[in-house]
């Protein structure tokens, strides 16, 4: 943990400051910083958000040369493993989504078990995407280790890829978009290092003067139809939560509602016409959080 001191000093904090923000005491934090003990994995996530750094950087791990898609990691199964490639039957290209080794193994177990394929398979990618796809509507499904050579028709997902930064950065980016579009300023509520990291991503990706397009990348659900048609729009939170529930648990649903947030009309999709759905992870998580709060109330 030799980089904890470096990150702390870089952000102008004392050990007491960092300990308070992490919810621990100074003596415990000092032991982590001096390498006398290791913090729990849950604390690594808080550190990543506080300092706007990856797990690998905090742990002083060296990244493989040339690997521009390395992801934060608290343990080996949470590191970037490679990409899941999906090519719908009506599509013209294989779309790659970065995943951890854990997600790759879960997906492999579901599609290569020798048992009958489920109607829908879901998995979480590392670029703000939670995917739901119909295996029988895929022309092919690739599991490509990052050390392997990608197939010729392989294209990386159009989703914004933050290349090794913590998942919290997507929420910070969305809050920056809200602020730029005249909404409430909650971007400044994020730790300073995370704000700086988000602003760096915005500048490098060319969205400094185009928050609208960035907002679309962050929030839109992308729907791939079996005939190759693709549509993308922001979906109501209630519909997001309901759709994912039906895709994962219900076997007797033929239609799901995915109505747009900016439209007054309702939009329904027959499942037989759908091949792949790319849900925005931050929007789906917000939908789940809303559902939980309403249930607890």
C-alpha positions in Angstrom: 0.0 0.0 0.0 3.0 2.3 -0.5 0.9 4.6 -2.8 -1.6 5.6 -0.1 0.8 8.2 1.3 1.5 9.5 -2.2 -2.3 9.8 -3.0 -3.0 11.4 0.4 -0.3 14.0 0.0 -1.3 14.7 -3.5 -4.8 15.6 -2.4 -3.6 17.7 0.5 -5.1 15.4 3.3 -3.7 14.4 6.7 -4.0 10.9 7.9 -6.7 12.0 10.3 -8.6 13.5 7.3 -8.5 10.3 5.3 -9.3 8.1 8.2 -12.4 10.2 9.0 -13.6 10.1 5.3 -13.1 6.3 5.3 -15.0 5.8 8.5 -12.0 4.4 10.5 -9.5 5.7 13.1 -6.1 7.3 12.4 -4.2 4.4 14.0 -5.8 1.8 11.7 -5.3 3.9 8.6 -1.6 4.6 9.5 -1.0 0.8 9.7 -2.4 0.5 6.1 -0.3 3.4 4.8 2.8 2.0 6.4 2.2 -1.5 5.1 1.9 -3.0 8.5 -1.6 -4.4 7.7 -3.9 -4.6 4.7 -7.3 -3.0 4.5 -10.4 -5.1 3.8 -11.6 -5.3 0.1 -14.7 -3.2 1.0 -12.4 -0.4 2.1 -10.5 -0.5 -1.2 -13.6 0.6 -3.0 -14.0 3.6 -0.7 -10.3 4.5 -1.3 -10.7 4.2 -5.0 -13.6 6.7 -4.9 -11.9 9.0 -2.5 -8.6 9.2 -4.5 -10.0 8.7 -8.0 -7.5 5.9 -8.5 -7.7 2.2 -9.5 -7.3 -0.7 -7.1 -4.2 -1.7 -9.0 -2.6 1.7 -8.6 -3.4 1.9 -4.9 -1.9 -1.6 -4.4 1.1 -0.6 -6.5 0.5 -3.3 -9.0 2.1 -3.0 -12.4 -0.2 -3.2 -15.4 0.6 -5.5 -18.3 2.4 -3.6 -21.1 0.1 -2.4 -23.8 -3.1 -3.3 -21.9 -5.2 -0.1 -22.2 -8.3 -1.7 -20.9 -7.1 -2.8 -17.4 -9.7 -2.5 -14.7 -9.6 -1.8 -11.0 -9.1 -4.9 -8.8 -9.3 -5.9 -5.2 -8.7 -9.5 -6.0 -7.7 -11.4 -9.2 -11.3 -12.4 -10.1 -12.3 -8.7 -10.1 -9.6 -7.7 -12.7 -10.3 -7.2 -16.4 -10.2 -10.6 -18.0 -11.2 -10.0 -21.6 -14.3 -9.4 -23.6 -17.6 -11.1 -24.2 -18.4 -10.8 -27.9 -22.1 -10.9 -29.0 -23.3 -10.9 -32.6 -27.1 -10.9 -33.0 -28.3 -12.9 -36.0 -29.5 -9.7 -37.7 -26.4 -7.7 -36.8 -23.4 -7.0 -39.0 -20.7 -7.1 -36.3 -19.6 -8.7 -33.0 -19.9 -6.3 -30.1 -17.3 -6.7 -27.3 -18.0 -5.9 -23.7 -15.2 -6.0 -21.1 -15.7 -8.4 -18.2 -14.0 -9.7 -15.1 -12.8 -13.3 -14.8 -15.6 -13.9 -12.4 -18.3 -12.7 -14.9 -16.6 -14.7 -17.7 -16.7 -17.9 -15.7 -20.4 -17.4 -14.7 -21.3 -16.8 -18.4 -19.3 -19.8 -19.5 -21.1 -22.0 -16.9 -24.5 -20.9 -18.2 -23.9 -21.4 -21.9 -21.5 -24.3 -21.9 -23.0 -26.5 -19.2 -24.4 -29.0 -21.7 -27.9 -28.2 -20.4 -30.7 -26.6 -22.3 -30.0 -22.9 -22.9 -32.1 -20.4 -20.9 -34.3 -18.0 -22.8 -32.3 -15.0 -21.6 -28.8 -14.7 -20.1 -27.7 -11.7 -18.1 -24.2 -10.5 -17.1 -22.5 -7.3 -16.0 -19.8 -5.7 -18.1 -17.2 -3.2 -16.9 -18.2 -0.3 -19.0 -21.5 0.8 -17.4 -23.4 -1.9 -19.1 -25.6 -4.7 -17.7 -26.5 -7.0 -20.6 -29.4 -9.3 -21.3 -29.3 -11.5 -24.4 -31.1 -14.4 -26.0 -28.5 -17.1 -26.7 -30.6 -18.6 -29.5 -30.7 -15.3 -31.3 -26.9 -14.9 -31.4 -25.0 -15.8 -34.5 -22.1 -16.4 -32.2 -20.9 -15.8 -28.6 -17.2 -15.1 -28.1 -15.3 -15.3 -24.8 -12.0 -13.6 -25.7 -9.2 -13.5 -23.2 -7.3 -10.2 -23.3 -4.1 -12.0 -24.3 -5.9 -13.5 -27.3 -6.2 -12.0 -30.8 -9.7 -10.5 -31.3 -11.8 -11.8 -34.2 -11.8 -9.7 -37.4 -15.4 -8.6 -37.1 -14.9 -7.6 -33.4 -15.9 -4.1 -32.4 -15.8 -2.7 -28.9 -19.1 -1.5 -27.4 -19.9 2.2 -28.1 -20.4 2.7 -24.3 -18.0 5.1 -22.6 -15.0 3.1 -21.4 -13.2 4.7 -18.4 -10.1 2.4 -18.8 -9.3 1.3 -15.3 -11.1 3.9 -13.2 -13.6 2.9 -10.4 -17.3 2.4 -11.3 -18.2 5.4 -9.2 -16.8 7.6 -11.9 -19.9 7.0 -14.1 -22.1 8.5 -11.4 -19.8 11.5 -11.1 -19.9 11.9 -14.9 -23.7 11.8 -14.9 -23.8 14.4 -12.1 -21.5 16.6 -14.2 -23.9 16.3 -17.1 -26.8 17.3 -14.9 -24.9 20.3 -13.7 -24.0 21.4 -17.2 -27.6 21.1 -18.3 -28.8 23.4 -15.6 -29.7 20.8 -13.0 -28.9 20.7 -9.3 -25.1 20.8 -8.6 -24.4 17.4 -6.9 -21.1 16.9 -8.8 -19.3 18.9 -6.2 -20.5 16.4 -3.5 -18.1 13.8 -4.9 -14.5 13.6 -3.5 -12.2 16.1 -5.1 -10.0 13.4 -6.6 -13.0 11.7 -8.2 -14.1 15.1 -9.6 -10.7 15.7 -11.1 -10.7 12.1 -12.5 -14.1 12.7 -14.1 -13.1 16.0 -15.6 -10.0 14.3 -17.1 -12.2 11.6 -18.7 -14.5 14.3 -20.1 -11.7 16.3 -21.6 -9.9 13.2 -23.1 -13.2 11.9 -24.6 -14.0 15.3 -26.1 -17.2 16.0 -24.2 -16.3 19.3 -22.5 -18.6 21.2 -24.8 -21.1 18.4 -25.4 -22.7 17.2 -22.2 -25.8 16.1 -24.0 -24.0 13.4 -26.0 -22.1 12.2 -22.9 -25.5 12.0 -21.0 -26.9 9.8 -23.8 -23.9 7.4 -23.6 -24.2 7.2 -19.8 -28.0 6.8 -19.5 -29.4 5.3 -22.7 -30.7 1.7 -22.9 -29.6 0.2 -26.2 -32.1 -2.3 -27.8 -31.0 -4.7 -30.5 -33.9 -6.3 -32.5 -33.6 -9.7 -34.2 -33.9 -8.0 -37.6 -30.8 -5.9 -36.9 -32.5 -2.7 -36.0 -30.9 -0.8 -33.1 -32.5 1.9 -31.0 -31.3 3.8 -28.0 -33.1 6.0 -25.5 -33.4 6.8 -21.8 -35.9 4.4 -20.1 -38.2 5.1 -17.1 -36.7 3.6 -13.9 -39.8 1.7 -13.1 -39.7 0.0 -16.5 -36.0 -0.8 -16.2 -36.4 -2.6 -12.9 -39.5 -4.5 -14.1 -37.9 -5.5 -17.4 -34.8 -6.9 -15.8 -36.9 -8.8 -13.2 -38.9 -10.5 -16.0 -35.9 -11.3 -18.1 -34.1 -13.0 -15.2 -37.0 -14.7 -13.4 -40.2 -14.9 -15.4 -40.9 -17.6 -18.0 -44.4 -16.6 -18.9 -43.9 -13.0 -20.1 -44.2 -12.2 -23.8 -43.9 -8.4 -23.7 -41.9 -5.9 -21.6 -42.5 -2.2 -21.3 -39.5 0.1 -21.9 -41.1 3.6 -22.2 -38.9 6.6 -22.7 -38.5 9.2 -19.9 -39.1 12.1 -22.2 -42.3 10.7 -23.9 -45.8 10.6 -22.7 -46.7 7.5 -24.6 -46.1 3.9 -23.5 -43.7 1.7 -25.4 -43.9 -2.1 -25.4 -41.5 -4.7 -26.9 -42.5 -8.3 -27.7 -39.7 -10.5 -26.4 -39.6 -12.6 -29.6 -38.5 -9.4 -31.5 -35.5 -8.7 -29.2 -32.1 -10.2 -29.3 -29.9 -8.1 -27.0 -30.5 -5.3 -24.5 -27.7 -3.1 -23.1 -28.9 -1.5 -19.9 -27.1 1.5 -18.4 -25.6 0.1 -15.1 -26.0 3.4 -13.2 -29.6 3.8 -14.4 -30.5 0.3 -13.6 -28.9 0.6 -10.1 -30.8 3.8 -9.5 -34.0 2.0 -10.5 -33.3 -0.8 -8.0 -32.5 1.7 -5.3 -35.8 3.5 -6.0 -37.7 0.2 -5.8 -36.1 -0.7 -2.5 -36.8 2.6 -0.9 -40.5 2.4 -2.0 -40.7 -1.1 -0.6 -39.2 -0.1 2.7 -41.4 2.9 3.0 
